[in-house]
């Protein structure tokens, strides 16, 4: 069972390492999206959000009482809903690599708490878990907001679009939690749970650390591209292509526009051209 869980987690980090990104293709396709499509986007984003899922797994790992599960998940939901809605409305932005790095730290924190690390290594009681989950929910919601703001939301029905996305996030969260609780409840009935639950949380903390390094790596290359002169342009393109290929809206149907003329196409091509060295223009 432990090997299965670790395999699923590691697999989720391989090809979807940058799955949170909103590509240029997504931005074009969401222009005329319905509220239901915003809900689909929110649900898909949560279900492909390995960092959010790892944190939720840590939160419910040892919970057996429904009231405890409801209390902590409600605190998390309220927290991420607050920052998702208001940060998007107020257009509060931050580098999403750094926000995701902090989210990775929340995964490490919860795994460390599950291992009773505060008492074992610092001889202190763990901070109040309800308030910590709420605070971490605020951080996760800000991460969701930074991604949502990558889309051209416009000003029409903006609140409804944000709320639709948030409802989708909650639906995705319920689906993910249902699967987690089902697997965990079955695993608790076996002897391997008592034998390997500690190892599972050590693995969870290591995965959180791996996510942290990945996000800091992405931030370093996006923020300081000149510090990596060796094949810097190709390296940047790799990150961009991974986001495009792993994007949740990649399979959305395209809307054909037969009214576009050659001048518009040339204009779009010109806008798409850019330079990494200030001289040589190219497009992706």
NORGI-V111425 format. One line per field, one symbol per residue. phi: phi as a letter, one per 40 degrees, with the letter a starting at -180 (. if undefined). Layout:
phi=???
This chain:
phi=.ccccccccccccccbcbcccbccccccccdbcccccccccccccccccdccccccccccdbcbccccdcccccccccccccccccccccfcbacccccccccccccccccccccfccccbbfbccddcccccccccccccccccccccccccgbcfcccccccccccdccccccccdcdcccccccccbcccccbcccccccccccccccdcccccccccccbcccbccfcccccccccccccccccbdccccccbcccbccccccccccccabcbgbccabc
